[in-house]
Amino acid sequence: MIEKKNESSDLSSPTGGQGAFPFGGQGATDLIPHIESLIFASDKPLSSADITDLINSAFGFMDDKIPQERIDSAIEGIVEKYNSAFYPFEVKQSGGGWQFLTKKEFHKTVAQLNSEKFLKRLSSAALETLAIIAYKQPITKGEIESIRGVSSDYSVQKLLEKELVIISGRNEKMPGHPLVYNTSKNFMDYFGINSPEDMPKIREVLADQVIQPTLINPADFEQPSALVVTDDGELVVAEEKVEEEGTNEQMNKGQGTEDRTDEQTNPETSSGQAKEERTDEQRNKEQGTEE
């Protein structure tokens, strides 16, 4: 019979297999599988300092402690390794530490596995309350309600249940010593940031929401006339427009004809009036002669 090798052999034994005494005086590459196993097995993000402490505790028999610089160098190699398109997941720093996370290209596929979990979203009231806590922390519930203008009991309770906020203590300077709320590590993990300083600045958020005034031009609301373009690219006015303009031109021509007719008849009238004036003058002269 082939005896099965015990993979959980004592790491403190120099003869414990590949996992024992793997990186005595060698490079950071020997640390990589051990760091990968720690990040993979952890149910929370692990910082570089956490990984350093865990590695040194696992190999406590070693006289020389592994410095954090070697751990950081090994983590850089791990990150580069899983950035390859061959892997559907990656090692990413989120929530204050390192984690194995599925790449965003596979989000829809993974969502089919735990659809109910992915469909649970924060309500607008909870998001509003969470934003106030994130940007004003540490903050009391009374201060939150003063900003929102409504009661926030339910929203704060839901955020506590989801472990997105924590009670960090009491405000000893305020009457009644109310509870003080801060965001949690789960909050940073939920939004993919490492610290509250990574959040966008309020000025940047407001700059994206500034509403520019709209200038209203009355001409924009006028009904545009129908236009026709020929095959040669010439702009032709629609038939209705052409007919209307033609009618206007005919009316203008008619008025011009009437004006010319009046001018032709006026000279005859003027000449008649001139003849009558001369006849009156002759009569006056004849009367003067007789006298």
C-alpha positions in Angstrom: 0.0 0.0 0.0 1.0 3.5 -0.7 1.1 5.5 2.5 -0.6 8.9 2.2 1.6 11.8 3.2 0.3 13.9 6.1 0.1 17.4 4.7 -0.5 18.9 8.2 2.9 17.9 9.5 4.5 20.1 12.2 5.9 23.2 10.7 8.4 23.6 13.5 10.1 20.4 12.4 12.9 20.8 9.9 11.9 17.5 8.3 8.2 18.4 8.1 8.2 18.6 4.3 8.1 21.5 1.9 6.1 23.7 4.3 8.8 23.5 7.0 11.7 25.9 7.2 11.1 27.0 3.6 12.9 30.4 3.5 15.9 30.3 5.7 18.2 32.7 3.9 16.5 32.8 0.5 14.5 35.4 -1.4 10.9 36.6 -1.1 9.7 34.0 -3.6 9.7 31.3 -0.8 7.3 33.5 1.2 4.7 33.7 -1.6 2.8 30.4 -1.0 2.6 31.0 2.7 1.3 34.6 2.3 -1.2 33.4 -0.3 -2.5 30.8 2.1 -3.0 33.3 4.8 -4.8 35.8 2.6 -7.0 33.0 1.1 -7.9 31.5 4.5 -8.6 34.8 6.3 -12.2 35.9 6.7 -11.1 39.5 7.0 -8.6 41.7 5.1 -5.0 41.2 6.3 -2.6 44.1 6.4 1.1 43.7 5.7 1.8 44.1 9.4 -0.7 41.3 10.2 0.9 39.0 7.7 4.4 39.7 9.0 3.3 38.8 12.6 1.5 35.6 11.4 4.5 34.4 9.4 6.9 35.0 12.3 4.6 33.3 14.7 4.3 30.3 12.4 8.0 29.9 12.2 8.9 31.0 15.7 11.8 28.6 15.9 13.8 30.9 13.6 16.2 33.1 15.3 16.0 35.9 12.7 12.6 37.5 12.3 11.3 38.2 8.8 11.2 42.0 8.3 8.1 43.6 6.8 10.1 44.7 3.8 10.4 41.1 2.6 6.7 40.6 3.1 5.9 43.7 1.1 8.2 42.5 -1.7 6.5 39.1 -1.7 3.1 40.7 -1.8 4.1 42.8 -4.9 5.0 39.5 -6.6 1.6 38.0 -5.7 -0.3 41.0 -7.0 1.6 40.9 -10.3 1.0 37.1 -10.6 -2.8 37.3 -10.2 -3.1 40.3 -12.5 -2.6 37.9 -15.4 -5.7 37.3 -17.5 -5.3 33.6 -16.8 -6.8 34.1 -13.3 -10.4 35.2 -12.7 -9.5 36.6 -9.3 -6.9 39.0 -8.0 -5.1 40.0 -4.8 -6.2 43.6 -4.0 -5.9 45.9 -1.0 -9.4 46.7 0.2 -11.0 47.4 3.5 -7.6 48.1 5.2 -5.9 44.9 4.1 -5.2 42.3 1.3 -7.9 40.1 0.0 -8.6 37.6 -2.8 -11.3 39.3 -4.9 -13.1 38.2 -8.0 -12.3 40.4 -11.0 -15.1 42.7 -12.1 -15.5 41.0 -15.4 -17.0 38.0 -13.6 -19.3 39.9 -11.3 -22.5 38.8 -13.2 -21.4 35.2 -13.1 -20.7 35.2 -9.4 -24.0 37.0 -8.7 -25.9 33.9 -9.9 -24.4 32.0 -7.0 -25.6 34.3 -4.3 -28.2 36.4 -6.0 -30.1 37.3 -2.8 -26.9 38.6 -1.3 -26.0 40.7 -4.3 -29.6 42.1 -4.6 -29.5 43.5 -1.0 -28.8 47.2 -1.4 -28.9 50.1 1.0 -32.0 52.3 0.9 -31.6 56.0 0.0 -32.3 57.0 3.7 -29.6 54.5 4.9 -27.1 55.8 2.2 -27.8 59.4 3.3 -27.2 58.5 6.9 -24.1 56.6 6.1 -22.7 59.5 4.1 -23.2 61.9 7.0 -21.5 59.5 9.4 -18.6 58.9 7.0 -17.9 62.6 6.4 -18.7 63.9 9.9 -17.4 61.1 12.1 -17.3 60.9 15.0 -20.9 62.0 15.2 -23.9 61.5 17.5 -27.4 60.5 16.3 -28.8 63.8 17.4 -26.3 65.6 15.1 -27.3 63.2 12.2 -30.9 64.0 12.7 -30.1 67.7 12.8 -28.5 67.5 9.4 -31.2 65.3 7.8 -34.1 67.0 9.5 -35.9 63.6 10.2 -35.6 60.8 12.6 -32.7 58.4 11.8 -33.3 55.6 14.4 -34.2 53.0 11.7 -31.4 53.9 9.4 -28.7 53.9 12.1 -30.0 50.5 13.4 -29.9 49.0 9.9 -26.3 50.3 9.4 -25.3 48.7 12.7 -26.9 45.4 11.7 -24.9 45.4 8.5 -21.8 46.3 10.5 -21.1 49.3 8.3 -20.9 51.6 11.3 -19.9 51.0 14.9 -20.4 52.7 18.2 -17.0 54.1 19.1 -17.9 55.5 22.5 -19.8 58.5 24.1 -19.5 62.2 23.7 -18.6 63.3 27.2 -18.9 67.0 26.4 -22.6 66.8 25.5 -25.5 66.6 27.9 -26.5 63.0 28.4 -23.3 61.7 27.0 -24.8 60.4 23.7 -23.3 57.5 21.7 -20.8 58.3 19.0 -20.8 56.6 15.6 -18.0 55.9 13.2 -17.6 53.8 10.1 -16.2 50.3 10.4 -13.7 48.3 8.5 -16.6 46.6 6.7 -17.6 50.0 5.4 -14.2 50.4 3.8 -14.4 46.9 2.4 -18.0 47.4 1.2 -16.9 50.5 -0.9 -13.5 49.2 -1.8 -11.4 51.8 0.1 -8.6 51.4 2.6 -9.3 54.4 4.9 -11.7 57.3 5.2 -9.1 59.5 3.6 -9.7 57.6 0.3 -13.3 58.9 0.1 -13.9 61.6 -2.5 -13.8 65.1 -1.2 -17.1 66.8 -0.6 -16.0 69.7 -2.9 -15.4 67.2 -5.7 -18.8 65.5 -5.2 -20.7 68.9 -5.2 -18.8 70.0 -8.3 -20.2 67.1 -10.3 -23.8 68.0 -9.1 -23.7 71.8 -9.9 -26.6 72.6 -12.2 -25.9 75.1 -14.9 -28.7 77.6 -15.8 -30.5 77.0 -19.1 -30.8 80.0 -21.4 -34.2 80.0 -23.1 -34.3 81.4 -26.7 -37.9 82.1 -27.9 -36.7 81.2 -31.4 -36.1 77.7 -30.3 -39.8 77.2 -29.7 -40.9 78.4 -33.1 -42.2 75.8 -35.6 -39.5 75.5 -38.2 -40.6 75.7 -41.8 -40.5 72.6 -43.9 -37.4 72.5 -46.1 -36.6 70.3 -49.1 -33.2 69.5 -50.4 -32.6 68.5 -54.0 -30.2 65.7 -55.1 -27.7 68.5 -56.0 -27.8 69.7 -52.4 -29.8 72.9 -53.1 -32.2 74.0 -50.5 -35.8 74.3 -51.8 -38.7 75.8 -49.9 -41.7 73.5 -49.4 -44.6 73.8 -51.8 -46.9 75.5 -49.3 -44.2 78.2 -48.7 -43.8 78.7 -52.4 -47.5 79.1 -53.0 -47.8 81.6 -50.2 -44.9 83.6 -51.5 -46.3 83.5 -55.1 -49.7 84.8 -53.9 -48.0 87.6 -52.1 -46.0 88.5 -55.2 -49.2 88.6 -57.3 -50.9 90.9 -54.7 -47.9 93.2 -54.8 -48.0 93.3 -58.6 -51.7 94.2 -58.5 -51.1 97.0 -56.2 -48.3 98.3 -58.4 -50.6 98.3 -61.4 -53.3 100.2 -59.6 -50.7 102.8 -58.5 -49.6 103.3 -62.1 -53.2 103.6 -63.4 -53.8 106.4 -60.9 -50.7 108.2 -62.1 -51.9 107.9 -65.7 -55.3 109.4 -64.9 -54.1 112.2 -62.6 -52.4 114.2 -65.5 -55.8 114.5 -67.3 -57.5 115.8 -64.2 -54.7 118.2 -63.6 -54.8 119.6 -67.1 -58.6 120.1 -66.9 -58.2 122.0 -63.6 -55.6 124.2 -65.2 -57.9 125.0 -68.2 -60.7 126.0 -65.8 -58.3 128.3 -63.9 -57.2 130.0 -67.1 -60.8 130.6 -68.2 -61.6 132.3 -64.9 -58.7 134.6 -65.4 -59.8 135.6 -68.9 -63.3 136.3 -67.6 -61.9 138.6 -64.9 -59.9 140.5 -67.5 -62.9 140.9 -69.8 -64.9 142.3 -66.9 -62.1 144.8 -66.1 -62.0 146.0 -69.7 -65.8 146.6 -69.8 -65.6 148.7 -66.7 
